[in-house]
């Protein structure tokens, strides 16, 4: 059983930055494709970014390209999401997940004020 714990969310003004972290335990982190998702009130949960096992390949939703960066540290079993130039529409609960294994963290709230 894999456990994922997100941290780093909070309240920030538009144009600001936050760095989310997701620490994994209980599995073989270095063999998992990892992803960040978000869910805004009244909306579906959507993928924000994914990262390959090695970290060499990444994918971003169009809405965050050029502003967000996903990375991982396999030695620390942690995946990160650096979020820059935040916009009010980035407000959501952010979740990390193991892709294809349906393991999810509890989520961390990100609120961007205008």
Steps between C-alpha positions, in 0.01 A plus 500: 500500500639835395439808712534849357513815710484841334620824655578856400159635415371830629374847416699711257439813298472487124845497343650321797654157533451182699683170509302187571662183626368146506681245713439134424540198722418134490587427141775516242486870418775484242288267284188719496389758249376787715249773438345811645129565461270776616133543568330836524158539666226365278745364244649165416845392609745571217861411440747782546830326432660156478857384526666181386684255721837652414375855508617558145153519347229736616153599391309818586146613450482792260369723776822470703770465233782741555390575858511167682786252524473143621807323633589202714768378734497121501749488786249689715191333352359845436340676206476879479292755319653845471226747417595848379299795375193366673157612385167502682384222267771277646302489824419136574581202716816345363557125519797286418447150369675190377396473139329172405487378860221717640697613803414854607604744766254686719543824310629844587307823449646771279320834500610785278355839577460771237 
